[in-house]
Amino acid sequence: MGTAIFSGVTGLIAFQRRLDVIASNISNVNTTAYRSSRVLFQDLFSQTLQGPRAPVGNFGGSNPVQVGLGVRIGTIDVNHSQGSLQTTGVSSDLAIQGAGFFVLSNGSSSSYTRDGSFALNANGLLIDPATGLTVQGFTADMNGLIPTDGVAGNLIVPVGGRAIVQATTDTTLVGNLDSNAAVGDAVTRVIQVFDSLGTPRDITITFSKVAPVDDGGTLFSAWQYDTNFAGTDVTNFPAALGLPGGSRAVALFDTNGALTNVGFDDGAGTFLAALPAADDNVSVPATLFTGDSIPVTPFDFSINFNGVTELSAQNDVTMSNQNGFPRGVLESFNIGEGGTINGVFTNGLTVVIGQVAIANFSNISGLERVGNNLFRESPASGTAQIGVAGSGGRGDVTGGVLEGSNVDLGTEFSNMIITQRGFQANARTITTADTLLQEAVNLVR
């Protein structure tokens, strides 16, 4: 009899706890990003009936004689293996492939989760709608750059509440200038560009055929070009080139009608200098703007002539594109690779708004479950190492996708059968020990 009943009881308790864990795993088979658990047993302290003895003389020694006192739960581990990814099509849904956790905050403390079923609240904050906690990340600056060396904070995606413009910095002309034109013939085109406030501005470009220009000892067919805004010549002549008075902006073409150079001559047919690649062809001073929409700084942009030819055909020069945009309002967003939040504006611009933060830990098994698919930092896990996806051992983030539970039903059912048999065996141990006790009681009648 001895301790058999008590050992059987410890087995019943241990296997009951194991069944509890299995039941929790199975109940969360469809819980987003759920992490299954497993139970590991350890034996209890053993009663020593006879201690070990060392060999002495002809005595070969003896091993210890011990009786185990049962079983206990050694640990309940969390299985952090990857769950399957499921496409949802919801732009605010996120999933991590690899290591890491999303960071959520209540303003004073942080929690960590693999559940990326996020949404925007009325204030444009990216939140976990189940708990109301805010998703942490890094907000981009005005140039769309992510300051990942800063402190993670709330991510705001102000759909319908943020406007943006883009000033024109580059324009491209394409088409032909008729090689049969006589000196003095002119071609005028009006192009529309946008200043730093998103206001459309009309720039008049006039091409005038001039006498051939000498560039390095070779004569090239030449067209002078002038740009005009509000009746004022705004063609940019860089002072750094030290151009003499009477200089003019010209575009040169070879005998095949191909553009060879764009720059300045002295006004008398001698080419002086090419337009530096980094310089703008047009510079509109702020003093020329009238009305309420007045940019503070001069409005400068460049004109690319590489698509212009001089062939025996009609004049059809036109602007093919420019990179400016009028005012646009944020109408939607998407989350791309690495958790980068891209805002889509009504004017066609796509701008980086921010990037979701990812936390990693030295020991993820040391994290403490706190419910609602959340984990909490503990002394066993170490301090959260917060950064962006794809860095510091962190996994990648995908938008429009959620991670499923990593519970394997086949494994859980197998474990449930084993647990049931273990529980039955321990119960049988108790009933057998009870039978022996009954027999002992029946010795005296």
VOPAGU-2260 file (C-alpha; in pm, 1 decimal, decimal comma):
REM VOPAGU-2260
SITE   aa  ch    i         X         Y         Z
SITE  MET   A    0       0,0       0,0       0,0
SITE  GLY   A    1     243,3     266,0     125,7
SITE  THR   A    2     224,4     577,1     -86,8
SITE  ALA   A    3      51,7     420,4    -386,8
SITE  ILE   A    4    -275,3     603,9    -327,2
SITE  PHE   A    5    -101,8     938,6    -292,7
SITE  SER   A    6     113,2     872,8    -601,3
SITE  GLY   A    7    -201,9     787,0    -794,9
SITE  VAL   A    8    -362,7    1110,7    -678,8
SITE  THR   A    9     -67,4    1313,7    -805,2
SITE  GLY   A   10    -109,3    1137,2   -1140,4
SITE  LEU   A   11    -478,9    1221,3   -1151,2
SITE  ILE   A   12    -404,9    1587,3   -1077,0
SITE  ALA   A   13    -126,4    1605,5   -1336,0
SITE  PHE   A   14    -327,6    1438,9   -1611,7
SITE  GLN   A   15    -631,0    1654,0   -1528,3
SITE  ARG   A   16    -415,7    1964,7   -1577,3
SITE  ARG   A   17    -285,8    1821,9   -1902,8
SITE  LEU   A   18    -640,5    1764,5   -2020,7
SITE  ASP   A   19    -724,8    2124,2   -1926,2
SITE  VAL   A   20    -439,1    2248,5   -2147,5
SITE  ILE   A   21    -545,2    2021,9   -2436,1
SITE  ALA   A   22    -904,9    2144,2   -2403,6
SITE  SER   A   23    -784,8    2505,9   -2414,1
SITE  ASN   A   24    -579,0    2433,4   -2725,8
SITE  ILE   A   25    -870,4    2268,3   -2904,5
SITE  SER   A   26   -1110,3    2546,5   -2805,9
SITE  ASN   A   27    -870,4    2797,7   -2965,2
SITE  VAL   A   28    -822,5    2608,0   -3289,8
SITE  ASN   A   29    -974,5    2903,1   -3481,1
SITE  THR   A   30    -842,4    3185,0   -3262,3
SITE  THR   A   31    -636,0    3433,1   -3462,1
SITE  ALA   A   32    -261,5    3385,8   -3405,3
SITE  TYR   A   33    -322,4    3161,3   -3100,5
SITE  ARG   A   34     -17,9    2984,1   -2960,5
SITE  SER   A   35     -79,0    2629,9   -2836,4
SITE  SER   A   36      66,1    2498,9   -2509,6
SITE  ARG   A   37     207,9    2167,5   -2397,7
SITE  VAL   A   38     249,2    2009,7   -2053,6
SITE  LEU   A   39     575,7    1847,0   -1943,5
SITE  PHE   A   40     579,0    1621,1   -1636,2
SITE  GLN   A   41     849,5    1566,6   -1375,4
SITE  ASP   A   42     870,9    1304,2   -1101,4
SITE  LEU   A   43     830,0    1406,4    -739,7
SITE  PHE   A   44    1088,2    1369,0    -465,6
SITE  SER   A   45    1177,3    1002,2    -409,2
SITE  GLN   A   46    1180,9     832,4     -67,5
SITE  THR   A   47    1517,4     664,1      -7,0
SITE  LEU   A   48    1485,0     326,1     158,7
SITE  GLN   A   49    1854,2     250,0     133,8
SITE  GLY   A   50    2131,1     481,3      33,6
SITE  PRO   A   51    2404,2     400,8    -215,5
SITE  ARG   A   52    2726,9     242,7     -85,6
SITE  ALA   A   53    3073,6     247,9    -236,7
SITE  PRO   A   54    3278,0     -67,5    -302,9
SITE  VAL   A   55    3489,9    -172,2      -3,3
SITE  GLY   A   56    3729,6    -468,2     -20,1
SITE  ASN   A   57    3541,4    -767,3    -158,1
SITE  PHE   A   58    3211,8    -578,2    -134,1
SITE  GLY   A   59    3112,2    -447,2    -473,4
SITE  GLY   A   60    2891,1    -168,7    -342,5
SITE  SER   A   61    2516,7    -116,2    -385,5
SITE  ASN   A   62    2286,7     125,3    -559,0
SITE  PRO   A   63    2033,1     342,9    -384,2
SITE  VAL   A   64    1689,9     197,1    -316,5
SITE  GLN   A   65    1427,1     465,2    -369,4
SITE  VAL   A   66    1052,3     479,4    -410,6
SITE  GLY   A   67     901,4     759,5    -617,9
SITE  LEU   A   68     625,8     964,4    -460,8
SITE  GLY   A   69     440,9    1051,0    -778,9
SITE  VAL   A   70     439,6    1309,4   -1056,0
SITE  ARG   A   71     405,2    1682,3   -1086,3
SITE  ILE   A   72     377,2    1935,7   -1368,1
SITE  GLY   A   73     727,2    2054,1   -1456,1
SITE  THR   A   74     629,9    2324,8   -1702,5
SITE  ILE   A   75     354,8    2435,4   -1938,7
SITE  ASP   A   76     535,6    2563,2   -2247,5
SITE  VAL   A   77     392,7    2784,8   -2519,6
SITE  ASN   A   78     454,3    2666,3   -2874,2
SITE  HIS   A   79     555,8    2976,1   -3073,6
SITE  SER   A   80     577,0    2803,6   -3412,5
SITE  GLN   A   81     435,6    2984,7   -3715,1
SITE  GLY   A   82      61,9    2962,2   -3780,1
SITE  SER   A   83     -82,9    2944,7   -4129,3
SITE  LEU   A   84    -147,3    3273,7   -4312,4
SITE  GLN   A   85    -494,8    3354,3   -4438,1
SITE  THR   A   86    -572,6    3630,9   -4689,5
SITE  THR   A   87    -853,0    3862,4   -4574,9
SITE  GLY   A   88    -830,7    4156,6   -4815,8
SITE  VAL   A   89    -877,6    4400,3   -4525,8
SITE  SER   A   90    -609,4    4668,6   -4556,2
SITE  SER   A   91    -562,9    4704,7   -4179,6
SITE  ASP   A   92    -513,5    4331,6   -4115,3
SITE  LEU   A   93    -150,5    4237,1   -4052,3
SITE  ALA   A   94      43,8    3916,4   -4005,4
SITE  ILE   A   95     402,6    3849,3   -3903,3
SITE  GLN   A   96     595,6    3579,0   -4082,4
SITE  GLY   A   97     887,0    3491,5   -3858,6
SITE  ALA   A   98     981,0    3614,3   -3514,3
SITE  GLY   A   99     829,4    3912,2   -3339,3
SITE  PHE   A  100     515,0    4064,1   -3191,7
SITE  PHE   A  101     304,4    4370,2   -3260,6
SITE  VAL   A  102     329,0    4633,0   -2987,2
SITE  LEU   A  103       8,4    4764,2   -2827,5
SITE  SER   A  104     -14,5    5039,6   -2568,5
SITE  ASN   A  105    -271,8    5175,6   -2324,5
SITE  GLY   A  106     -68,1    5491,3   -2273,7
SITE  SER   A  107     124,0    5367,8   -1969,2
SITE  SER   A  108     222,5    5008,8   -2041,6
SITE  SER   A  109     275,2    4786,2   -2342,5
SITE  SER   A  110     136,1    4448,8   -2443,0
SITE  TYR   A  111     244,0    4223,7   -2726,0
SITE  THR   A  112      43,6    4016,9   -2970,3
SITE  ARG   A  113      62,0    3818,3   -3292,0
SITE  ASP   A  114    -301,7    3901,8   -3367,3
SITE  GLY   A  115    -295,8    4170,3   -3635,0
SITE  SER   A  116    -672,2    4223,0   -3676,9
SITE  PHE   A  117    -643,6    4600,1   -3642,3
SITE  ALA   A  118    -872,7    4887,5   -3746,0
SITE  LEU   A  119    -891,5    5266,4   -3749,8
SITE  ASN   A  120   -1090,3    5446,4   -3482,6
SITE  ALA   A  121   -1278,9    5776,3   -3518,3
SITE  ASN   A  122    -959,1    5974,3   -3460,2
SITE  GLY   A  123    -762,0    5789,3   -3726,7
SITE  LEU   A  124    -561,2    5588,2   -3473,0
SITE  LEU   A  125    -464,4    5233,9   -3568,5
SITE  ILE   A  126    -598,3    5023,7   -3282,1
SITE  ASP   A  127    -681,5    4672,0   -3172,6
SITE  PRO   A  128   -1064,1    4698,2   -3177,0
SITE  ALA   A  129   -1108,3    4408,3   -2933,5
SITE  THR   A  130    -918,3    4583,2   -2653,7
SITE  GLY   A  131    -899,6    4948,5   -2761,7
SITE  LEU   A  132    -521,0    4942,5   -2730,1
SITE  THR   A  133    -328,7    5153,5   -2981,8
SITE  VAL   A  134     -86,0    4999,2   -3227,3
SITE  GLN   A  135     266,2    5134,3   -3189,4
SITE  GLY   A  136     493,7    5230,5   -3476,3
SITE  PHE   A  137     710,4    5498,2   -3630,1
SITE  THR   A  138     557,2    5801,7   -3803,0
SITE  ALA   A  139     719,4    5917,8   -4128,3
SITE  ASP   A  140     844,1    6271,6   -4173,2
SITE  MET   A  141     723,6    6506,1   -4448,8
SITE  ASN   A  142     956,6    6334,1   -4697,1
SITE  GLY   A  143     818,1    5988,9   -4619,2
SITE  LEU   A  144    1129,1    5877,1   -4430,6
SITE  ILE   A  145    1087,4    5649,5   -4128,0
SITE  PRO   A  146    1295,5    5756,8   -3821,0
SITE  THR   A  147    1340,3    5402,4   -3687,8
SITE  ASP   A  148    1598,6    5518,1   -3434,1
SITE  GLY   A  149    1329,3    5707,9   -3243,2
SITE  VAL   A  150    1071,8    5595,3   -2989,9
SITE  ALA   A  151     766,6    5408,5   -3118,2
SITE  GLY   A  152     436,9    5588,3   -3070,6
SITE  ASN   A  153      74,7    5585,8   -3183,4
SITE  LEU   A  154      13,8    5548,4   -3556,6
SITE  ILE   A  155    -235,3    5794,3   -3704,9
SITE  VAL   A  156    -384,8    5738,7   -4050,4
SITE  PRO   A  157    -614,1    6042,9   -4097,8
SITE  VAL   A  158    -830,3    5922,2   -4386,7
SITE  GLY   A  159   -1022,1    6225,2   -4513,4
SITE  GLY   A  160    -836,6    6454,7   -4276,2
SITE  ARG   A  161    -500,2    6507,5   -4439,2
SITE  ALA   A  162    -419,3    6696,1   -4757,6
SITE  ILE   A  163    -101,1    6702,4   -4960,6
SITE  VAL   A  164      38,8    6872,0   -5268,6
SITE  GLN   A  165     352,5    6820,9   -5472,0
SITE  ALA   A  166     529,1    7104,2   -5646,4
SITE  THR   A  167     654,7    7049,2   -5997,8
SITE  THR   A  168    1029,3    6995,7   -6010,1
SITE  ASP   A  169    1063,7    6823,6   -6348,3
SITE  THR   A  170     882,2    6851,5   -6679,0
SITE  THR   A  171     946,0    6660,8   -7000,4
SITE  LEU   A  172     891,0    6787,6   -7354,3
SITE  VAL   A  173     848,1    6560,2   -7652,8
SITE  GLY   A  174     779,9    6621,5   -8020,5
SITE  ASN   A  175     941,3    6794,3   -8314,0
SITE  LEU   A  176    1065,1    7137,9   -8421,0
SITE  ASP   A  177    1042,8    7173,8   -8800,3
SITE  SER   A  178    1390,6    7174,9   -8953,2
SITE  ASN   A  179    1251,7    7369,8   -9249,9
SITE  ALA   A  180    1168,4    7669,2   -9031,2
SITE  ALA   A  181    1337,8    7994,8   -9122,9
SITE  VAL   A  182    1541,4    8202,7   -8881,0
SITE  GLY   A  183    1297,9    8405,1   -8678,2
SITE  ASP   A  184    1012,0    8154,0   -8698,7
SITE  ALA   A  185     864,1    8090,0   -8353,9
SITE  VAL   A  186     669,4    7808,4   -8187,1
SITE  THR   A  187     477,2    7883,2   -7866,6
SITE  ARG   A  188     349,0    7630,2   -7617,8
SITE  VAL   A  189     173,4    7676,0   -7282,0
SITE  ILE   A  190     240,2    7414,9   -7014,3
SITE  GLN   A  191      68,8    7385,0   -6678,2
SITE  VAL   A  192     271,2    7313,0   -6365,6
SITE  PHE   A  193     198,7    7327,0   -5990,6
SITE  ASP   A  194     369,1    7540,7   -5727,6
SITE  SER   A  195     441,4    7444,2   -5366,0
SITE  LEU   A  196      82,6    7524,9   -5264,3
SITE  GLY   A  197     -65,2    7305,7   -5536,3
SITE  THR   A  198    -182,4    7604,2   -5742,0
SITE  PRO   A  199    -173,4    7541,3   -6119,6
SITE  ARG   A  200      52,7    7787,2   -6301,4
SITE  ASP   A  201      69,5    7844,7   -6677,7
SITE  ILE   A  202     421,1    7879,2   -6821,6
SITE  THR   A  203     461,4    7995,0   -7180,4
SITE  ILE   A  204     756,7    7844,8   -7371,0
SITE  THR   A  205     857,6    8009,8   -7698,1
SITE  PHE   A  206    1101,4    7838,8   -7936,7
SITE  SER   A  207    1257,1    8075,4   -8193,3
SITE  LYS   A  208    1474,9    7951,3   -8478,8
SITE  VAL   A  209    1816,0    8128,4   -8472,7
SITE  ALA   A  210    2126,0    8113,2   -8688,5
SITE  PRO   A  211    2349,8    7807,4   -8637,5
SITE  VAL   A  212    2557,8    7813,1   -8321,0
SITE  ASP   A  213    2924,7    7715,9   -8299,4
SITE  ASP   A  214    2986,5    7452,9   -8031,9
SITE  GLY   A  215    3348,8    7339,8   -8018,8
SITE  GLY   A  216    3419,7    7428,6   -8381,4
SITE  THR   A  217    3107,0    7263,1   -8523,4
SITE  LEU   A  218    2795,8    7447,3   -8630,7
SITE  PHE   A  219    2467,3    7314,3   -8500,5
SITE  SER   A  220    2113,2    7404,8   -8586,5
SITE  ALA   A  221    1979,5    7610,8   -8294,9
SITE  TRP   A  222    1654,4    7717,1   -8137,8
SITE  GLN   A  223    1640,1    7980,0   -7868,6
SITE  TYR   A  224    1390,2    7904,1   -7593,7
SITE  ASP   A  225    1231,6    8155,7   -7359,4
SITE  THR   A  226     999,2    8083,1   -7066,4
SITE  ASN   A  227     746,1    8338,7   -6955,8
SITE  PHE   A  228     517,2    8371,7   -6655,6
SITE  ALA   A  229     269,7    8656,7   -6610,9
SITE  GLY   A  230     446,2    8858,9   -6882,6
SITE  THR   A  231     794,6    8817,0   -6728,3
SITE  ASP   A  232    1086,0    8615,5   -6865,5
SITE  VAL   A  233    1165,1    8350,1   -6602,0
SITE  THR   A  234    1431,8    8158,3   -6791,6
SITE  ASN   A  235    1697,7    8073,4   -6533,9
SITE  PHE   A  236    2047,2    8197,6   -6618,9
SITE  PRO   A  237    2277,5    8068,9   -6342,3
SITE  ALA   A  238    2489,1    8357,7   -6217,1
SITE  ALA   A  239    2758,6    8108,6   -6124,5
SITE  LEU   A  240    2833,2    8057,6   -6494,2
SITE  GLY   A  241    2935,1    8420,8   -6527,6
SITE  LEU   A  242    2736,4    8467,0   -6848,9
SITE  PRO   A  243    2783,9    8794,7   -7032,2
SITE  GLY   A  244    2500,7    9030,0   -7119,7
SITE  GLY   A  245    2296,6    8928,5   -7421,6
SITE  SER   A  246    2332,9    8557,2   -7349,0
SITE  ARG   A  247    2039,7    8342,6   -7447,3
SITE  ALA   A  248    1916,2    7990,2   -7374,3
SITE  VAL   A  249    1945,8    7760,4   -7674,8
SITE  ALA   A  250    1886,5    7399,7   -7774,9
SITE  LEU   A  251    2126,0    7256,4   -8037,3
SITE  PHE   A  252    2051,7    6982,2   -8294,3
SITE  ASP   A  253    2287,0    6788,5   -8522,2
SITE  THR   A  254    2235,7    6709,8   -8891,0
SITE  ASN   A  255    2032,0    6400,8   -8798,5
SITE  GLY   A  256    1786,9    6614,1   -8605,3
SITE  ALA   A  257    1898,7    6478,3   -8267,2
SITE  LEU   A  258    1939,2    6702,2   -7961,5
SITE  THR   A  259    2307,8    6748,9   -7879,1
SITE  ASN   A  260    2315,8    7018,2   -7613,4
SITE  VAL   A  261    2103,3    7255,7   -7406,6
SITE  GLY   A  262    2265,2    7563,3   -7258,3
SITE  PHE   A  263    2362,6    7919,9   -7333,7
SITE  ASP   A  264    2536,8    8108,5   -7614,1
SITE  ASP   A  265    2665,6    8464,3   -7621,9
SITE  GLY   A  266    2380,7    8586,4   -7842,3
SITE  ALA   A  267    2607,7    8601,1   -8142,8
SITE  GLY   A  268    2634,8    8231,7   -8232,4
SITE  THR   A  269    2905,1    8100,9   -7997,9
SITE  PHE   A  270    2802,9    7836,9   -7744,9
SITE  LEU   A  271    2923,8    7922,2   -7392,4
SITE  ALA   A  272    2815,0    7651,4   -7151,4
SITE  ALA   A  273    2577,5    7360,8   -7116,5
SITE  LEU   A  274    2301,7    7379,3   -6859,2
SITE  PRO   A  275    2433,7    7198,8   -6549,0
SITE  ALA   A  276    2240,1    6877,6   -6485,3
SITE  ALA   A  277    2146,3    6984,4   -6132,6
SITE  ASP   A  278    2013,0    7326,8   -6235,1
SITE  ASP   A  279    1659,1    7434,4   -6313,8
SITE  ASN   A  280    1566,8    7591,5   -6647,6
SITE  VAL   A  281    1289,2    7799,9   -6493,6
SITE  SER   A  282    1287,8    8012,7   -6179,1
SITE  VAL   A  283     972,6    8207,0   -6091,2
SITE  PRO   A  284    1039,5    8461,3   -5813,6
SITE  ALA   A  285     778,0    8491,3   -5540,3
SITE  THR   A  286     721,6    8856,9   -5631,3
SITE  LEU   A  287     543,6    8751,9   -5952,8
SITE  PHE   A  288     266,4    8569,8   -5770,1
SITE  THR   A  289     -54,8    8758,1   -5695,8
SITE  GLY   A  290    -371,1    8676,6   -5506,5
SITE  ASP   A  291    -406,8    8474,0   -5189,8
SITE  SER   A  292    -205,9    8166,7   -5297,5
SITE  ILE   A  293     151,4    8294,4   -5286,0
SITE  PRO   A  294     442,8    8053,2   -5228,7
SITE  VAL   A  295     697,5    8184,2   -4982,2
SITE  THR   A  296     999,4    8069,7   -5180,9
SITE  PRO   A  297    1081,1    8098,7   -5553,7
SITE  PHE   A  298     919,7    7832,5   -5769,2
SITE  ASP   A  299    1193,5    7651,6   -5963,0
SITE  PHE   A  300    1167,9    7353,6   -6197,9
SITE  SER   A  301    1360,1    7197,5   -6483,1
SITE  ILE   A  302    1256,6    7125,5   -6841,4
SITE  ASN   A  303    1385,5    6808,4   -7002,6
SITE  PHE   A  304    1433,7    6847,5   -7380,9
SITE  ASN   A  305    1565,0    6495,1   -7448,3
SITE  GLY   A  306    1244,3    6394,5   -7626,9
SITE  VAL   A  307    1258,1    6687,3   -7874,3
SITE  THR   A  308    1386,7    6642,6   -8229,9
SITE  GLU   A  309    1442,8    6871,6   -8528,7
SITE  LEU   A  310    1322,2    6689,1   -8835,4
SITE  SER   A  311    1146,4    6784,0   -9157,1
SITE  ALA   A  312     797,6    6766,3   -9011,3
SITE  GLN   A  313     542,7    6990,9   -8849,0
SITE  ASN   A  314     598,6    7155,8   -8514,6
SITE  ASP   A  315     429,7    6937,6   -8254,3
SITE  VAL   A  316     628,7    6994,9   -7935,7
SITE  THR   A  317     422,4    6928,8   -7625,6
SITE  MET   A  318     469,8    6845,4   -7260,0
SITE  SER   A  319     446,8    6469,7   -7202,5
SITE  ASN   A  320     453,0    6477,5   -6822,6
SITE  GLN   A  321     534,1    6675,2   -6510,0
SITE  ASN   A  322     568,1    6551,2   -6152,9
SITE  GLY   A  323     353,2    6808,6   -5972,0
SITE  PHE   A  324       9,0    6751,0   -5821,5
SITE  PRO   A  325    -271,3    6975,3   -5697,0
SITE  ARG   A  326    -412,9    6938,8   -5346,7
SITE  GLY   A  327    -527,2    6587,8   -5267,5
SITE  VAL   A  328    -702,8    6436,1   -4963,9
SITE  LEU   A  329    -609,5    6102,8   -4808,5
SITE  GLU   A  330    -882,2    5864,7   -4926,4
SITE  SER   A  331    -742,2    5522,2   -4840,8
SITE  PHE   A  332    -435,4    5338,7   -4724,1
SITE  ASN   A  333    -263,5    5006,4   -4757,6
SITE  ILE   A  334       5,8    4834,8   -4557,9
SITE  GLY   A  335     287,9    4701,2   -4769,3
SITE  GLU   A  336     593,6    4490,0   -4714,4
SITE  GLY   A  337     762,7    4543,4   -4381,2
SITE  GLY   A  338     451,7    4698,8   -4225,7
SITE  THR   A  339     492,6    5026,8   -4415,2
SITE  ILE   A  340     168,2    5226,0   -4419,4
SITE  ASN   A  341     111,8    5392,8   -4757,2
SITE  GLY   A  342    -146,9    5668,7   -4785,8
SITE  VAL   A  343    -330,5    5702,7   -5117,8
SITE  PHE   A  344    -448,7    6056,9   -5196,3
SITE  THR   A  345    -720,5    6177,3   -5432,9
SITE  ASN   A  346    -463,0    6352,4   -5653,3
SITE  GLY   A  347    -285,4    6023,7   -5728,8
SITE  LEU   A  348      -0,1    6062,5   -5482,2
SITE  THR   A  349     103,6    5769,6   -5264,7
SITE  VAL   A  350     296,2    5876,2   -4955,8
SITE  VAL   A  351     452,7    5674,3   -4674,1
SITE  ILE   A  352     272,5    5761,5   -4350,1
SITE  GLY   A  353     446,7    5533,9   -4104,4
SITE  GLN   A  354     564,4    5183,3   -4023,4
SITE  VAL   A  355     438,1    4934,0   -3767,5
SITE  ALA   A  356     680,0    4851,0   -3485,0
SITE  ILE   A  357     780,0    4491,7   -3412,3
SITE  ALA   A  358     910,2    4367,5   -3075,7
SITE  ASN   A  359    1136,4    4071,1   -3018,5
SITE  PHE   A  360    1258,1    3908,6   -2696,2
SITE  SER   A  361    1562,3    3712,8   -2588,0
SITE  ASN   A  362    1332,3    3441,4   -2451,3
SITE  ILE   A  363     985,4    3446,0   -2605,2
SITE  SER   A  364     887,8    3141,4   -2399,4
SITE  GLY   A  365     920,5    3361,8   -2091,4
SITE  LEU   A  366     632,3    3587,7   -2197,7
SITE  GLU   A  367     324,3    3579,4   -1978,6
SITE  ARG   A  368     -24,4    3533,2   -2125,3
SITE  VAL   A  369    -274,2    3798,8   -2011,8
SITE  GLY   A  370    -577,3    3708,1   -2226,6
SITE  ASN   A  371    -723,2    3876,4   -2536,9
SITE  ASN   A  372    -443,9    3721,7   -2745,9
SITE  LEU   A  373    -195,2    3938,5   -2553,5
SITE  PHE   A  374     137,3    3865,2   -2390,4
SITE  ARG   A  375     315,9    4064,8   -2125,9
SITE  GLU   A  376     685,1    4112,9   -2067,9
SITE  SER   A  377     825,6    3922,8   -1769,5
SITE  PRO   A  378    1164,9    3885,3   -1597,5
SITE  ALA   A  379    1204,4    3554,2   -1781,0
SITE  SER   A  380    1143,2    3701,4   -2126,8
SITE  GLY   A  381    1382,9    3993,6   -2100,7
SITE  THR   A  382    1318,6    4348,1   -2221,1
SITE  ALA   A  383    1134,0    4409,3   -2547,3
SITE  GLN   A  384    1364,5    4492,2   -2838,8
SITE  ILE   A  385    1153,0    4720,2   -3055,9
SITE  GLY   A  386    1234,8    4797,8   -3418,6
SITE  VAL   A  387    1100,1    4742,4   -3769,0
SITE  ALA   A  388    1028,9    4425,1   -3960,7
SITE  GLY   A  389    1322,6    4251,7   -4124,1
SITE  SER   A  390    1582,9    4387,5   -3882,0
SITE  GLY   A  391    1742,0    4245,5   -3567,4
SITE  GLY   A  392    1606,8    3896,2   -3625,8
SITE  ARG   A  393    1247,9    4020,7   -3658,5
SITE  GLY   A  394    1020,1    3863,8   -3915,3
SITE  ASP   A  395     844,9    4028,6   -4207,0
SITE  VAL   A  396     500,6    4190,8   -4198,0
SITE  THR   A  397     233,0    4145,2   -4463,4
SITE  GLY   A  398     -85,6    4349,6   -4501,8
SITE  GLY   A  399    -430,7    4211,7   -4583,1
SITE  VAL   A  400    -340,1    3883,2   -4412,7
SITE  LEU   A  401    -400,7    3728,7   -4069,6
SITE  GLU   A  402    -211,3    3449,0   -3898,6
SITE  GLY   A  403    -414,8    3148,1   -3793,1
SITE  SER   A  404    -385,8    2935,0   -3480,0
SITE  ASN   A  405     -92,6    2693,5   -3466,7
SITE  VAL   A  406    -302,1    2427,1   -3291,6
SITE  ASP   A  407    -273,1    2089,1   -3467,6
SITE  LEU   A  408    -592,0    1892,1   -3406,2
SITE  GLY   A  409    -434,0    1558,2   -3488,1
SITE  THR   A  410    -167,2    1609,1   -3224,5
SITE  GLU   A  411    -418,8    1734,7   -2969,0
SITE  PHE   A  412    -652,8    1437,7   -3018,7
SITE  SER   A  413    -361,8    1196,2   -2985,5
SITE  ASN   A  414    -250,1    1369,5   -2667,3
SITE  MET   A  415    -606,8    1358,4   -2538,9
SITE  ILE   A  416    -621,9     980,0   -2584,2
SITE  ILE   A  417    -287,2     935,0   -2409,3
SITE  THR   A  418    -399,2    1165,4   -2129,6
SITE  GLN   A  419    -724,1     975,7   -2086,0
SITE  ARG   A  420    -540,6     644,1   -2060,9
SITE  GLY   A  421    -293,3     794,0   -1816,6
SITE  PHE   A  422    -576,0     922,4   -1600,9
SITE  GLN   A  423    -747,1     579,5   -1613,1
SITE  ALA   A  424    -424,3     402,2   -1519,2
SITE  ASN   A  425    -371,4     629,6   -1219,0
SITE  ALA   A  426    -732,8     579,5   -1112,9
SITE  ARG   A  427    -677,3     203,2   -1137,7
SITE  THR   A  428    -369,5     239,7    -916,8
SITE  ILE   A  429    -581,6     404,8    -650,4
SITE  THR   A  430    -853,9     138,4    -669,0
SITE  THR   A  431    -593,0    -138,2    -654,4
SITE  ALA   A  432    -426,4      20,3    -350,6
SITE  ASP   A  433    -771,3      50,3    -195,6
SITE  THR   A  434    -832,6    -321,4    -258,9
SITE  LEU   A  435    -506,5    -405,8     -84,4
SITE  LEU   A  436    -603,0    -188,9     208,9
SITE  GLN   A  437    -941,2    -364,3     218,6
SITE  GLU   A  438    -768,6    -700,7     226,7
SITE  ALA   A  439    -550,0    -582,6     512,4
SITE  VAL   A  440    -857,4    -467,2     704,1
SITE  ASN   A  441   -1026,0    -800,5     643,0
SITE  LEU   A  442    -735,4    -990,8     809,0
SITE  VAL   A  443    -897,3    -917,5    1142,8
SITE  ARG   A  444   -1255,4   -1042,5    1169,1
